[in-house]
Amino acid sequence: MRIVKLTKDTIDGILDNMLKRSPNSYGAYEKTVNEILENVKANGDKALFEYTKEFDKFDLNAQNIRVGEAEIKEAYNKITPELLEIIKRSKENVRSYHARQLQNSWFNTTEDGTMLGQKVTALDSVGVYVPGGKAAYPSSVIMNIMPAKVAGVKNIVMVTPCDANGNINPAVLVSANEAGATAIYRVGGAQAIGALAYGTDSIPKVDKIVGPGNIYVALAKKAVYGHVNIDSIAGPSEILVLADDSANPKFVAADLLSQAEHDELASAILITTSQEFASKVSDEVDKFVEVLSRKEIISKSLDNFGYILVAEDMNDAIRTANEIAPEHLEIITENAFEVMMRIKNAGAIFIGEYSCEPLGDYFAGPNHVLPTNGTAKFFSPLSVDDFIKKSSIIYYSKEALEKVHRDVEQFAKAESLTAHANSMSVRFGGENK
């Protein structure tokens, strides 16, 4: 890995380079995505069936688009009992963590006859997109469905592409069933996003779409925002490790590569205060790359977006970590908890050398759907909050309103909104013109 001395110029260059990975940088795909969405909006199922034939080579129709109970049952027979138990334990950890995020409606009354409050309501329907193609991610199925289930969403529709024989990865089907999907459809790509956003004869319109996907899926979600809500427009994966020379260089190297193997656009960055430690980690990375199965992807990822930054001190290191605002941040220092308290911007924070990033991907419980491309400065991980909405509650008795009606009338008149003022004054014998 390249080793760079941390300065203002180098960090500015790295930040500019990382922004090239943003879905917003791929405008060339937008025309194709918009054409697909318009076709689905106009022609519904017909468009879905045609695109599935074109892209996935499967003859989709109204009879086979939805995955049936027999197929789900058969999926259980295609995975090992050990994997089934792991899926169940992971699901329970995710459920337990997200259950702590639940919010309750609240109301506050006063003696003079007012009641103010907030009513919390789960969304009625959610669409979950699950990628297919090169890889299958049953862990993402659990991470996207369980918070919706915990929030109380009644209808959780999952869409995922199939292969040329119409098959879907059995671990994906099992995870969806265990997590609580109410319907599963074998359709993917931008056309699946269009179906969820607009509705077709086979697939119902939903209120919100969540889940990762390729650039076509990301841009489709961006395009339908407003017709439905979306979770985020996720970019490629990223990890930043903040370490001093007390850390194990082999552990750090292994953790950096755990994200570099995702994608050629993935980012892996180490920030350390020790030049000697930086060299040790770089050597360990080279050794691992030679033996890991996804060597080609890892090498391109590191060439494009891999850095080891050597900072003058921990203050500079922490400041830079907050500026990058990584998706995953590992802190492996002597005073890791103290450093954690100074971190403002990160999707998920892993503390100590035995809290490696894959623990969060699969098992610990916090969600692995996280903000990328610096958006951890203002976005949060997927949570129960993403599957609820809030209504303000206002009640005033006549006596309570009488005490404040003149204030409201005067405020309305200051904005030249006399009908607003009149709505108030007519209740007390007056009339505004």
FIKOLMAR-230290 format. One line per field, with one value per residue (C-alpha): residue number from 1; x, y, z. Coordinates in steps of 0.001 Angstrom, whole numbers. Layout:
k = NUM / ...
x = X / ...
y = Y / ...
z = Z / ...
REM end
This chain:
k = 1 / 2 / 3 / 4 / 5 / 6 / 7 / 8 / 9 / 10 / 11 / 12 / 13 / 14 / 15 / 16 / 17 / 18 / 19 / 20 / 21 / 22 / 23 / 24 / 25 / 26 / 27 / 28 / 29 / 30 / 31 / 32 / 33 / 34 / 35 / 36 / 37 / 38 / 39 / 40 / 41 / 42 / 43 / 44 / 45 / 46 / 47 / 48 / 49 / 50 / 51 / 52 / 53 / 54 / 55 / 56 / 57 / 58 / 59 / 60 / 61 / 62 / 63 / 64 / 65 / 66 / 67 / 68 / 69 / 70 / 71 / 72 / 73 / 74 / 75 / 76 / 77 / 78 / 79 / 80 / 81 / 82 / 83 / 84 / 85 / 86 / 87 / 88 / 89 / 90 / 91 / 92 / 93 / 94 / 95 / 96 / 97 / 98 / 99 / 100 / 101 / 102 / 103 / 104 / 105 / 106 / 107 / 108 / 109 / 110 / 111 / 112 / 113 / 114 / 115 / 116 / 117 / 118 / 119 / 120 / 121 / 122 / 123 / 124 / 125 / 126 / 127 / 128 / 129 / 130 / 131 / 132 / 133 / 134 / 135 / 136 / 137 / 138 / 139 / 140 / 141 / 142 / 143 / 144 / 145 / 146 / 147 / 148 / 149 / 150 / 151 / 152 / 153 / 154 / 155 / 156 / 157 / 158 / 159 / 160 / 161 / 162 / 163 / 164 / 165 / 166 / 167 / 168 / 169 / 170 / 171 / 172 / 173 / 174 / 175 / 176 / 177 / 178 / 179 / 180 / 181 / 182 / 183 / 184 / 185 / 186 / 187 / 188 / 189 / 190 / 191 / 192 / 193 / 194 / 195 / 196 / 197 / 198 / 199 / 200 / 201 / 202 / 203 / 204 / 205 / 206 / 207 / 208 / 209 / 210 / 211 / 212 / 213 / 214 / 215 / 216 / 217 / 218 / 219 / 220 / 221 / 222 / 223 / 224 / 225 / 226 / 227 / 228 / 229 / 230 / 231 / 232 / 233 / 234 / 235 / 236 / 237 / 238 / 239 / 240 / 241 / 242 / 243 / 244 / 245 / 246 / 247 / 248 / 249 / 250 / 251 / 252 / 253 / 254 / 255 / 256 / 257 / 258 / 259 / 260 / 261 / 262 / 263 / 264 / 265 / 266 / 267 / 268 / 269 / 270 / 271 / 272 / 273 / 274 / 275 / 276 / 277 / 278 / 279 / 280 / 281 / 282 / 283 / 284 / 285 / 286 / 287 / 288 / 289 / 290 / 291 / 292 / 293 / 294 / 295 / 296 / 297 / 298 / 299 / 300 / 301 / 302 / 303 / 304 / 305 / 306 / 307 / 308 / 309 / 310 / 311 / 312 / 313 / 314 / 315 / 316 / 317 / 318 / 319 / 320 / 321 / 322 / 323 / 324 / 325 / 326 / 327 / 328 / 329 / 330 / 331 / 332 / 333 / 334 / 335 / 336 / 337 / 338 / 339 / 340 / 341 / 342 / 343 / 344 / 345 / 346 / 347 / 348 / 349 / 350 / 351 / 352 / 353 / 354 / 355 / 356 / 357 / 358 / 359 / 360 / 361 / 362 / 363 / 364 / 365 / 366 / 367 / 368 / 369 / 370 / 371 / 372 / 373 / 374 / 375 / 376 / 377 / 378 / 379 / 380 / 381 / 382 / 383 / 384 / 385 / 386 / 387 / 388 / 389 / 390 / 391 / 392 / 393 / 394 / 395 / 396 / 397 / 398 / 399 / 400 / 401 / 402 / 403 / 404 / 405 / 406 / 407 / 408 / 409 / 410 / 411 / 412 / 413 / 414 / 415 / 416 / 417 / 418 / 419 / 420 / 421 / 422 / 423 / 424 / 425 / 426 / 427 / 428 / 429 / 430 / 431 / 432 / 433
x = 0 / 1147 / 2402 / 1781 / 2734 / -447 / -667 / -3509 / -2661 / -2550 / -5833 / -7540 / -6298 / -7577 / -10997 / -11284 / -10262 / -12789 / -15633 / -15130 / -16781 / -20081 / -23159 / -23663 / -20557 / -22158 / -24502 / -23898 / -26167 / -29064 / -30608 / -30833 / -32248 / -34890 / -35972 / -36393 / -38398 / -40697 / -41307 / -42209 / -44440 / -46291 / -46352 / -46027 / -45585 / -44981 / -41865 / -40687 / -40997 / -39168 / -36272 / -35868 / -35664 / -33128 / -30880 / -31327 / -32274 / -35314 / -38881 / -40667 / -44468 / -47383 / -47400 / -43718 / -42738 / -43607 / -41621 / -43980 / -44030 / -42793 / -39717 / -38949 / -39371 / -37033 / -34435 / -34157 / -33114 / -30368 / -28443 / -26633 / -28184 / -25147 / -25799 / -29478 / -28554 / -26094 / -28780 / -31163 / -28575 / -27635 / -31322 / -31872 / -28857 / -30093 / -33649 / -32485 / -30299 / -32962 / -35681 / -33847 / -34441 / -38222 / -39957 / -43312 / -45947 / -46088 / -48593 / -48306 / -51307 / -51625 / -54211 / -55510 / -56762 / -54022 / -52607 / -49550 / -47845 / -46330 / -47912 / -45456 / -46754 / -44986 / -44935 / -47561 / -45355 / -41651 / -39725 / -36356 / -33925 / -31436 / -28608 / -28003 / -25688 / -22015 / -22706 / -25512 / -25771 / -28150 / -26674 / -28055 / -31477 / -31508 / -30130 / -32793 / -35837 / -35407 / -35577 / -38773 / -40204 / -39267 / -40810 / -44130 / -44261 / -47039 / -46027 / -42356 / -41841 / -38465 / -37215 / -34081 / -32817 / -32795 / -30490 / -31342 / -33263 / -35265 / -33325 / -32542 / -29765 / -31316 / -29574 / -31164 / -34620 / -34132 / -32892 / -35865 / -38318 / -36660 / -36539 / -40212 / -40600 / -44272 / -43641 / -40600 / -40391 / -37721 / -36989 / -33995 / -32321 / -33745 / -36964 / -37544 / -37131 / -39674 / -42137 / -41837 / -42168 / -45113 / -46719 / -47622 / -50309 / -47950 / -45934 / -47656 / -46466 / -44637 / -44041 / -40268 / -37458 / -34324 / -31362 / -28118 / -27553 / -25410 / -25171 / -28451 / -30279 / -28695 / -29655 / -33158 / -33685 / -32491 / -34896 / -38018 / -37388 / -40499 / -42840 / -41605 / -39080 / -35667 / -33022 / -29962 / -27941 / -25122 / -21666 / -18866 / -17713 / -14983 / -12950 / -10662 / -8431 / -7052 / -4086 / -919 / 2141 / 465 / -1710 / -1007 / 10 / -1282 / -4724 / -4838 / -3780 / -6421 / -9132 / -8200 / -8489 / -11865 / -13381 / -11014 / -12282 / -15819 / -15274 / -12597 / -14029 / -13863 / -11664 / -9238 / -7310 / -5001 / -4127 / -1265 / 1271 / 4158 / 6146 / 7559 / 4089 / 2916 / 5683 / 4838 / 1171 / 2096 / 4282 / 1478 / -974 / 1347 / 1563 / -2215 / -2939 / -827 / -2938 / -6476 / -8982 / -10158 / -6605 / -7449 / -10285 / -8260 / -5245 / -7298 / -9107 / -5822 / -4290 / -7284 / -8368 / -5942 / -3804 / -1623 / -1441 / 1256 / 122 / 2267 / 197 / -3111 / -4856 / -4149 / -5134 / -8508 / -9153 / -8520 / -10762 / -13588 / -12972 / -13129 / -16249 / -15819 / -18500 / -16562 / -14038 / -11828 / -9950 / -6985 / -5008 / -3888 / -6702 / -9347 / -12390 / -10968 / -10328 / -13865 / -15316 / -13571 / -14989 / -17896 / -18309 / -18482 / -21155 / -20066 / -17218 / -15347 / -13267 / -10236 / -8341 / -10987 / -13865 / -13075 / -15372 / -16836 / -18355 / -20600 / -21310 / -22755 / -23449 / -23066 / -26495 / -25982 / -26981 / -24411 / -26299 / -24196 / -23542 / -20688 / -18717 / -18446 / -22197 / -21664 / -21316 / -25104 / -26563 / -26993 / -27055 / -30303 / -32494 / -36033 / -36310 / -36248 / -39488 / -41645 / -43199 / -44347 / -47490 / -47751 / -50793 / -52423 / -55492 / -56671 / -59842 / -61847 / -60418 / -56838 / -57299 / -58884 / -55665 / -53546 / -55863 / -54840 / -51159 / -51926 / -54075 / -51352 / -48694 / -50923 / -51594 / -47848 / -47565 / -50606 / -52507 / -55874 / -57726 / -55454 / -56322 / -60005 / -59980 / -58982 / -61092 / -64451 / -64312 / -64430 / -66993 / -64606 / -64097 / -60999 / -61309
y = 0 / 3537 / 5344 / 9093 / 11721 / 13384 / 17067 / 19379 / 18904 / 15110 / 14807 / 17233 / 15076 / 11898 / 13414 / 14577 / 11131 / 9343 / 11526 / 10049 / 6899 / 8648 / 7474 / 11153 / 10933 / 8468 / 10685 / 8675 / 5949 / 8240 / 8287 / 4485 / 4358 / 6979 / 5116 / 1909 / 3672 / 5380 / 2068 / 341 / 3242 / 3076 / -676 / -2322 / -6082 / -6189 / -4054 / -6142 / -9363 / -7936 / -6525 / -9764 / -11688 / -9204 / -8834 / -12055 / -14425 / -15749 / -15926 / -14086 / -14020 / -13342 / -16948 / -17235 / -13694 / -14318 / -16896 / -19532 / -21289 / -24564 / -22842 / -21222 / -24546 / -26196 / -23467 / -24716 / -28108 / -26515 / -24893 / -26650 / -26903 / -25000 / -22057 / -22019 / -21749 / -18939 / -17057 / -17446 / -16244 / -13285 / -12395 / -12477 / -10233 / -7730 / -7888 / -7378 / -4388 / -2657 / -3287 / -774 / 1884 / 1711 / 4996 / 5540 / 8141 / 10804 / 13380 / 16285 / 18046 / 21265 / 22425 / 25170 / 22639 / 21969 / 18695 / 18473 / 15333 / 13133 / 10039 / 7426 / 5185 / 2451 / 2729 / 540 / -1010 / -1210 / -2576 / -4242 / -4568 / -7443 / -7659 / -10818 / -11553 / -11869 / -12380 / -13053 / -11325 / -13005 / -10768 / -7694 / -9345 / -9573 / -6051 / -4473 / -6476 / -6800 / -3058 / -2796 / -5819 / -4414 / -1047 / -2779 / -2547 / -4899 / -5399 / -6048 / -6804 / -8125 / -8017 / -9747 / -10834 / -14502 / -16505 / -17774 / -20682 / -18442 / -19548 / -17341 / -18074 / -20354 / -18585 / -15328 / -16934 / -18506 / -15230 / -13359 / -15878 / -15919 / -12119 / -11737 / -10778 / -10931 / -11403 / -12132 / -11358 / -12570 / -9302 / -6987 / -3916 / -459 / -2093 / -3614 / -194 / 1190 / -1572 / -810 / 2930 / 2915 / -490 / -3069 / -5756 / -8181 / -5958 / -3477 / 102 / 655 / 3673 / 3315 / 1453 / 307 / -1869 / -1711 / -2385 / -1551 / 1873 / 1349 / 526 / 3460 / 5928 / 4452 / 4979 / 8541 / 9109 / 7757 / 9666 / 11761 / 9121 / 7026 / 7524 / 5831 / 4993 / 6420 / 6265 / 4021 / 4147 / 1542 / 137 / 1774 / 1202 / 3474 / 2070 / 4461 / 2747 / 3450 / 1243 / -779 / -2441 / -5771 / -4975 / -8340 / -7684 / -4198 / -5458 / -8184 / -5693 / -3279 / -6060 / -7200 / -4183 / -3905 / -7280 / -5936 / -3836 / -2227 / 1102 / 161 / 2294 / 1070 / 3637 / 3362 / 6450 / 5957 / 8048 / 5642 / 5386 / 2040 / 658 / 1909 / -86 / -3221 / -3014 / -2475 / -5597 / -7648 / -6400 / -7592 / -11060 / -11379 / -10156 / -12963 / -15688 / -14261 / -15494 / -12038 / -10865 / -9007 / -6968 / -6232 / -5055 / -2652 / -1346 / -620 / 931 / 3223 / 4057 / 2484 / 4710 / 4560 / 8034 / 8878 / 11687 / 13918 / 13045 / 11500 / 14879 / 15156 / 11535 / 12026 / 15286 / 13557 / 10611 / 13036 / 14797 / 11542 / 10448 / 6761 / 4111 / 1771 / 3089 / 793 / 2262 / 149 / 2343 / 2157 / 4511 / 3392 / 4452 / 7921 / 8261 / 7033 / 9917 / 12354 / 10804 / 12801 / 11348 / 7611 / 5139 / 2420 / 2500 / -674 / -430 / -2591 / -5247 / -7943 / -5840 / -6359 / -4975 / -8323 / -8718 / -5777 / -7075 / -10356 / -10842 / -8226 / -6617 / -2993 / -2430 / -2799 / -480 / 2628 / 6070 / 6227 / 8862 / 11219 / 11289 / 10050 / 13767 / 14010 / 10505 / 7619 / 3822 / 2166 / 1811 / 1488 / 5269 / 4642 / 2663 / 4981 / 8383 / 10925 / 13056 / 16120 / 16186 / 19496 / 19990 / 23289 / 23802 / 26998 / 28402 / 27639 / 29136 / 32279 / 33057 / 33062 / 33887 / 37544 / 36555 / 34234 / 36843 / 39482 / 37084 / 36213 / 39876 / 40565 / 38114 / 39657 / 36386 / 37753 / 34463 / 32889 / 35661 / 35339 / 31613 / 32572 / 35682 / 34239 / 31865 / 34833 / 37083 / 38979 / 39065 / 40016 / 41499
z = 0 / -671 / 2440 / 2506 / 5066 / 6284 / 5341 / 4371 / 697 / 863 / 2735 / 321 / -2558 / -936 / -251 / -3868 / -5093 / -2877 / -4107 / -7576 / -6217 / -5534 / -7500 / -8313 / -10523 / -12943 / -14915 / -18098 / -16717 / -15845 / -19342 / -19410 / -15882 / -16634 / -19782 / -17778 / -15077 / -17579 / -19325 / -16054 / -15062 / -18379 / -19033 / -15621 / -15677 / -19426 / -18993 / -16035 / -18003 / -21028 / -18994 / -17034 / -20304 / -21676 / -18639 / -16648 / -19514 / -17643 / -18973 / -16197 / -16157 / -13831 / -12608 / -11623 / -10603 / -6944 / -4994 / -3602 / -254 / -1759 / -3177 / 164 / 1929 / -573 / 88 / 3684 / 2315 / 212 / 3062 / 5881 / 9349 / 10648 / 8327 / 9296 / 12973 / 12233 / 10288 / 13229 / 15763 / 13580 / 13139 / 16900 / 17558 / 14979 / 16356 / 19943 / 19063 / 17007 / 19591 / 21797 / 19141 / 19358 / 20087 / 21772 / 21114 / 23813 / 25031 / 27439 / 29021 / 30982 / 33506 / 31212 / 28649 / 26118 / 24957 / 22731 / 21613 / 18956 / 17440 / 16168 / 13372 / 11424 / 7645 / 5999 / 3311 / 2535 / -433 / 194 / -2708 / -2471 / -5032 / -7033 / -9915 / -8915 / -5208 / -2753 / 607 / 3064 / 5773 / 3969 / 3844 / 7634 / 8101 / 5884 / 6925 / 10702 / 11560 / 9500 / 11291 / 14697 / 13761 / 13008 / 9208 / 8051 / 4415 / 3664 / -34 / -1186 / -4769 / -6011 / -9437 / -10428 / -12669 / -16153 / -14612 / -12296 / -9232 / -6234 / -3763 / -1115 / 1799 / 627 / 585 / 4009 / 5507 / 4048 / 5449 / 8866 / 9036 / 8118 / 4454 / 3487 / -257 / -2436 / -6164 / -8597 / -10362 / -10067 / -11500 / -12057 / -13262 / -9808 / -8217 / -10685 / -9811 / -6093 / -6688 / -9105 / -8599 / -11266 / -11508 / -9746 / -7399 / -5079 / -4690 / -1407 / 821 / 1080 / -705 / 1111 / 242 / -1759 / -5442 / -8456 / -10072 / -11990 / -8778 / -6929 / -9657 / -9917 / -6182 / -6568 / -9478 / -7727 / -4493 / -3965 / -5377 / -2459 / 287 / 145 / 2729 / 974 / -2217 / -1081 / -2583 / -2506 / 824 / 2890 / 6035 / 8001 / 10726 / 13331 / 14993 / 16940 / 17300 / 20064 / 17407 / 15719 / 12109 / 10865 / 12351 / 10834 / 7398 / 7476 / 8432 / 5646 / 3093 / 4459 / 2712 / -239 / -1489 / -1939 / -5005 / -7160 / -5961 / -2261 / -23 / 2664 / 4698 / 7708 / 9731 / 12187 / 14063 / 13427 / 10187 / 11325 / 12005 / 8591 / 6903 / 8884 / 7884 / 4235 / 4313 / 5882 / 3248 / 484 / 2049 / 2383 / -1142 / -2590 / -978 / -875 / -3458 / -4586 / -5286 / -8505 / -6977 / -3830 / -5819 / -7942 / -4868 / -3089 / -6205 / -6628 / -3094 / -611 / 1602 / 4681 / 6183 / 8723 / 11042 / 13251 / 16306 / 17360 / 17252 / 13519 / 13038 / 14734 / 12899 / 9578 / 10464 / 11205 / 7900 / 5919 / 7868 / 7006 / 6696 / 9031 / 11567 / 13628 / 16595 / 17664 / 20056 / 23672 / 24725 / 22241 / 24281 / 24830 / 21104 / 20379 / 22394 / 20039 / 16876 / 15448 / 11978 / 11298 / 10275 / 12700 / 15225 / 16187 / 19365 / 20093 / 18164 / 18643 / 17313 / 13642 / 10943 / 9752 / 13217 / 12354 / 8862 / 10039 / 13674 / 16407 / 15941 / 14812 / 11216 / 8459 / 6103 / 6703 / 5180 / 2650 / 725 / 3698 / 4310 / 7874 / 8606 / 8336 / 7818 / 10269 / 9940 / 8854 / 11924 / 13220 / 12689 / 8932 / 9129 / 11214 / 10750 / 13291 / 13490 / 15677 / 17988 / 18991 / 21178 / 22755 / 24736 / 24209 / 27409 / 26391 / 22927 / 24345 / 26198 / 23034 / 20130 / 19931 / 19731 / 16835 / 15077 / 15383 / 14068 / 11088 / 10298 / 10417 / 7521 / 5760 / 6106 / 7140 / 6571 / 9145 / 11588 / 10756 / 11499 / 15008 / 15612 / 14485 / 17421 / 19794 / 18157 / 15921 / 12187 / 10177 / 6730
REM end
